Amino acid sequence: MLQEERQQLILQWLKQNQSVRIAELCKYLNVTRETVRRDLYELEEKGLLKKVHGGAVLAKTNVEPPYAKRSVLNINEKEAIAAAAASFVEDGDAIYIDLGTSTLLFAKQLLGKKGITVITNALLVALELSKNPDVKIIMSGGELRSGELALSGPVARKSLEHLYVDKAFIGVGGVSLETGFTDYHLAESEIRQLMLKNAKEKYVLVDHSKMNVAAFVKVAELEDIDVVITDSEAPQSTLQQLEEKGLQVVVVDVQT
């Protein structure tokens, strides 16, 4: 059994039972304790579960992994996803860019674009794009969240509610066939929802670690999104079902 398949089975067990012991997983997966420990360690690094003595419990849906940890996880996958997303941006576009580690890498891919207007509530995205004098940047107001350096709240919503874009590019904390696209921060998700509503085309940047994950708050239904851009480690069955729901799925190969 491949590592990806084992880890998906571990997560499915946890979603059904909320906790699991290493001995149970060894028997269920027919692997050694050391193999199970490695899988649990990797899943904990991705913020998908929490290791406890003798086993693991499901990570809380309202606890987001710290930005500093997320920024170095799956970096090759995120860079490839960002490059693919940038290919959808044309000179002269008006776009919205969400906060997040993948969207920041996406912003770096836009430094050669000309005449685009970018609306964002992410300070790091704005600072990155300010290196290109051909990019017009419009930032929301709002309350600044430390760590993420993202703006949200009623002031942010008010400043963006009458702005419309050709394309919106967002990141999410999870996507699953049951819950749709979800994330952790309620106020920031309200901004995502607003700008998705005000966009002609809607793109989600999501690496494989977010697949079959449900975070705290719904951002969008599956059918609300036009294009999902992910990497080749994402479960093929999930990608196939997303396509059956009418989404365009772009899968990038990752150079190691």
Backbone torsions as a table, in degrees:
resi	resn	phi	psi	omega
1	MET	NA	135.5	179.8
2	LEU	-71.9	154.0	-179.7
3	GLN	-57.2	-43.1	179.9
4	GLU	-58.5	-43.0	179.9
5	GLU	-64.7	-42.2	178.6
6	ARG	-59.8	-46.9	-176.2
7	GLN	-65.8	-36.0	176.0
8	GLN	-65.1	-38.1	178.3
9	LEU	-67.2	-38.5	176.8
10	ILE	-61.0	-45.6	-180.0
11	LEU	-65.4	-38.4	177.5
12	GLN	-63.0	-41.6	177.8
13	TRP	-59.6	-46.4	-177.3
14	LEU	-65.4	-37.6	179.2
15	LYS	-63.7	-32.2	-179.6
16	GLN	-82.7	-34.0	-170.7
17	ASN	-117.9	-10.0	178.1
18	GLN	72.7	-22.7	177.9
19	SER	-151.0	161.5	179.9
20	VAL	-156.0	148.8	176.5
21	ARG	-102.1	149.3	-178.9
22	ILE	-57.0	-41.3	-179.7
23	ALA	-60.3	-38.3	178.4
24	GLU	-64.8	-41.7	-179.7
25	LEU	-67.5	-37.6	177.5
26	CYS	-58.3	-45.1	-179.8
27	LYS	-70.2	-42.2	-177.4
28	TYR	-66.0	-41.5	-175.8
29	LEU	-96.0	-10.7	-178.4
30	ASN	58.6	50.1	179.5
31	VAL	-135.2	172.1	-178.7
32	THR	-78.9	163.9	177.6
33	ARG	-62.5	-36.8	-179.7
34	GLU	-64.5	-39.1	176.9
35	THR	-62.9	-44.7	178.8
36	VAL	-62.8	-43.2	179.7
37	ARG	-60.6	-41.5	178.3
38	ARG	-62.5	-43.3	179.0
39	ASP	-63.4	-43.3	179.8
40	LEU	-63.9	-39.4	178.9
41	TYR	-61.7	-46.5	-179.0
42	GLU	-65.1	-40.8	179.6
43	LEU	-67.7	-34.1	176.0
44	GLU	-67.7	-39.4	177.8
45	GLU	-60.4	-31.0	178.8
46	LYS	-84.2	-2.7	178.8
47	GLY	78.9	18.4	-174.8
48	LEU	-93.7	-18.5	176.4
49	LEU	-152.3	172.2	177.0
50	LYS	-125.3	123.3	178.1
51	LYS	-73.8	138.2	173.9
52	VAL	-130.2	172.2	-177.8
53	HIS	-59.4	117.3	176.5
54	GLY	83.5	3.4	-179.2
55	GLY	178.8	-144.8	-177.3
56	ALA	-155.2	158.1	174.0
57	VAL	-127.4	157.4	-179.9
58	LEU	-66.6	135.4	176.8
59	ALA	-63.1	144.5	-179.9
60	LYS	-66.3	137.2	-176.8
61	THR	-71.8	-14.6	-179.9
62	ASN	-104.6	11.6	179.7
63	VAL	-112.4	111.1	-179.5
64	GLU	-87.9	133.9	174.8
65	PRO	-58.1	144.0	-178.1
66	PRO	-57.7	147.8	-178.4
67	TYR	-57.5	-42.4	-177.2
68	ALA	-60.5	-37.4	178.7
69	LYS	-72.8	-42.7	-178.5
70	ARG	-64.9	-31.4	-174.3
71	SER	-68.1	-18.2	-179.4
72	VAL	-111.0	-2.5	178.3
73	LEU	-85.2	135.5	175.4
74	ASN	52.1	40.7	-173.6
75	ILE	-64.4	-38.8	179.0
76	ASN	-63.7	-41.4	178.3
77	GLU	-63.7	-44.9	-178.3
78	LYS	-64.8	-37.8	178.9
79	GLU	-65.7	-40.3	178.0
80	ALA	-66.5	-40.3	177.0
81	ILE	-62.8	-43.1	180.0
82	ALA	-61.3	-42.8	-180.0
83	ALA	-64.1	-40.4	178.3
84	ALA	-65.7	-40.7	179.0
85	ALA	-62.8	-38.5	-178.7
86	ALA	-63.4	-26.2	-179.7
87	SER	-67.4	-16.9	178.1
88	PHE	-85.1	-9.5	-178.1
89	VAL	-92.1	127.2	179.8
90	GLU	-108.0	150.5	175.0
91	ASP	-54.0	136.0	179.8
92	GLY	90.8	-6.3	179.6
93	ASP	-67.2	149.7	164.4
94	ALA	-104.8	123.4	-174.9
95	ILE	-133.4	157.9	170.3
96	TYR	-109.9	135.3	175.9
97	ILE	-121.6	124.8	-178.9
98	ASP	-77.2	168.0	171.6
99	LEU	-77.2	161.8	174.9
100	GLY	135.3	169.3	-177.7
101	THR	-73.5	-41.0	179.4
102	SER	-69.5	-39.7	-178.9
103	THR	-71.0	-28.4	174.5
104	LEU	-66.6	-42.6	175.7
105	LEU	-63.4	-36.1	175.5
106	PHE	-61.3	-43.8	179.0
107	ALA	-59.4	-37.6	179.5
108	LYS	-64.4	-26.6	179.7
109	GLN	-77.3	-8.1	-175.0
110	LEU	-98.9	4.3	-173.6
111	LEU	-66.2	-17.6	177.4
112	GLY	-94.3	-3.3	-178.6
113	LYS	-75.3	153.2	-178.0
114	LYS	-122.2	138.3	172.0
115	GLY	69.5	20.3	178.7
116	ILE	-91.2	151.5	173.8
117	THR	-112.0	128.2	-177.5
118	VAL	-117.7	124.6	171.6
119	ILE	-102.4	132.8	-179.1
120	THR	-152.5	154.9	171.1
121	ASN	-112.6	16.4	-177.2
122	ALA	-111.5	114.7	-177.5
123	LEU	-62.0	-39.9	-179.4
124	LEU	-64.9	-36.4	176.3
125	VAL	-64.4	-45.8	179.9
126	ALA	-62.1	-42.6	180.0
127	LEU	-63.9	-40.1	178.9
128	GLU	-64.8	-45.6	-177.4
129	LEU	-72.3	-19.8	179.0
130	SER	-65.3	-12.1	177.0
131	LYS	-71.9	-17.3	-179.5
132	ASN	-107.0	109.1	-178.2
133	PRO	-67.7	-12.4	178.7
134	ASP	-85.9	-1.2	178.8
135	VAL	-102.9	127.5	174.4
136	LYS	-92.9	126.6	-174.9
137	ILE	-114.5	129.1	174.7
138	ILE	-121.0	121.5	179.3
139	MET	-105.6	146.5	172.6
140	SER	-73.8	162.9	165.4
141	GLY	-85.8	-158.5	174.1
142	GLY	118.4	-178.0	-179.6
143	GLU	-84.2	130.3	-177.0
144	LEU	-88.3	126.6	175.8
145	ARG	-94.9	124.9	179.9
146	SER	-66.2	157.5	-177.2
147	GLY	84.4	-66.4	179.0
148	GLU	-75.8	-28.1	-174.0
149	LEU	54.1	49.2	-179.4
150	ALA	-117.7	147.9	-179.0
151	LEU	-104.8	138.0	179.5
152	SER	-157.4	-174.9	179.8
153	GLY	99.4	-178.1	-174.4
154	PRO	-61.5	-35.8	178.6
155	VAL	-65.4	-41.1	178.4
156	ALA	-63.3	-45.7	-179.9
157	ARG	-61.7	-43.5	-178.7
158	LYS	-62.7	-38.0	-176.8
159	SER	-73.2	-18.2	-175.3
160	LEU	-111.0	-10.4	-167.7
161	GLU	-64.4	-22.1	-179.9
162	HIS	-110.9	21.5	176.7
163	LEU	-106.8	132.3	-175.0
164	TYR	-123.5	144.4	-174.1
165	VAL	-131.3	161.7	174.5
166	ASP	-72.6	-40.8	-173.3
167	LYS	-143.5	140.5	174.1
168	ALA	-117.1	132.6	179.2
169	PHE	-119.2	117.6	-176.2
170	ILE	-126.8	157.6	169.1
171	GLY	-108.9	159.4	180.0
172	VAL	-138.9	163.2	176.8
173	GLY	-84.7	-21.6	-179.6
174	GLY	-168.7	158.2	173.3
175	VAL	-143.2	132.9	175.9
176	SER	-147.1	158.4	-179.1
177	LEU	-66.8	-25.9	-177.4
178	GLU	-84.0	-40.3	-172.2
179	THR	-109.6	-6.2	-177.4
180	GLY	76.9	-146.0	-179.4
181	PHE	-97.0	127.0	-174.5
182	THR	-132.5	162.7	176.1
183	ASP	-149.0	-174.3	-169.6
184	TYR	-101.3	-32.1	-170.3
185	HIS	-104.6	117.8	-173.0
186	LEU	-60.7	-51.1	-175.3
187	ALA	-64.9	-38.5	179.1
188	GLU	-70.3	-32.7	177.2
189	SER	-67.3	-30.5	176.0
190	GLU	-64.7	-35.2	176.6
191	ILE	-68.1	-42.5	176.9
192	ARG	-57.7	-47.4	-178.1
193	GLN	-60.7	-42.0	179.8
194	LEU	-62.0	-48.0	-175.6
195	MET	-75.0	-27.7	171.2
196	LEU	-64.0	-40.6	177.8
197	LYS	-62.9	-33.2	-175.7
198	ASN	-94.0	12.8	-178.1
199	ALA	-113.0	143.8	175.8
200	LYS	-74.1	-40.2	179.9
201	GLU	-125.4	142.2	-171.3
202	LYS	-127.4	124.1	-175.6
203	TYR	-122.9	139.3	174.1
204	VAL	-117.9	129.5	175.0
205	LEU	-101.9	117.5	-173.7
206	VAL	-149.5	120.9	177.9
207	ASP	-82.4	171.2	-170.5
208	HIS	-61.5	-25.7	-177.4
209	SER	-68.0	-16.1	-178.9
210	LYS	-93.3	-6.4	-177.5
211	MET	-72.7	139.3	-180.0
212	ASN	61.2	34.2	177.8
213	VAL	-119.7	137.9	175.0
214	ALA	-114.8	119.3	175.8
215	ALA	-93.2	-163.9	-166.1
216	PHE	-74.6	-40.7	-170.8
217	VAL	-132.8	139.5	179.2
218	LYS	-70.2	133.5	174.2
219	VAL	-98.5	-44.5	-177.5
220	ALA	-159.4	152.6	169.4
221	GLU	-74.6	160.5	179.5
222	LEU	-55.8	-44.0	-175.7
223	GLU	-72.6	-7.9	178.0
224	ASP	-78.1	-15.1	-174.0
225	ILE	-106.3	141.9	179.7
226	ASP	-90.4	-44.1	-172.1
227	VAL	-134.6	131.3	171.5
228	VAL	-111.2	127.6	179.0
229	ILE	-114.0	120.0	-175.5
230	THR	-142.0	-173.8	-177.1
231	ASP	-112.7	169.5	-171.6
232	SER	-71.6	-6.8	175.6
233	GLU	-83.9	-7.8	179.1
234	ALA	-66.2	144.3	-179.1
235	PRO	-59.2	124.7	-175.9
236	GLN	-62.5	-35.3	-179.6
237	SER	-63.9	-38.8	178.4
238	THR	-66.3	-43.8	-179.9
239	LEU	-62.4	-39.8	179.1
240	GLN	-63.2	-41.5	180.0
241	GLN	-69.5	-32.5	174.4
242	LEU	-63.7	-41.5	178.1
243	GLU	-64.6	-37.5	177.8
244	GLU	-65.1	-24.8	176.4
245	LYS	-80.5	-3.6	176.6
246	GLY	101.6	3.7	179.0
247	LEU	-84.7	145.7	168.9
248	GLN	-83.6	125.5	-178.9
249	VAL	-111.4	120.0	177.1
250	VAL	-105.7	120.7	-177.6
251	VAL	-112.4	124.4	-178.7
252	VAL	-102.7	142.3	171.2
253	ASP	-83.9	142.3	-175.7
254	VAL	-108.0	127.6	176.9
255	GLN	-81.9	126.3	179.8
256	THR	-109.3	NA	NA
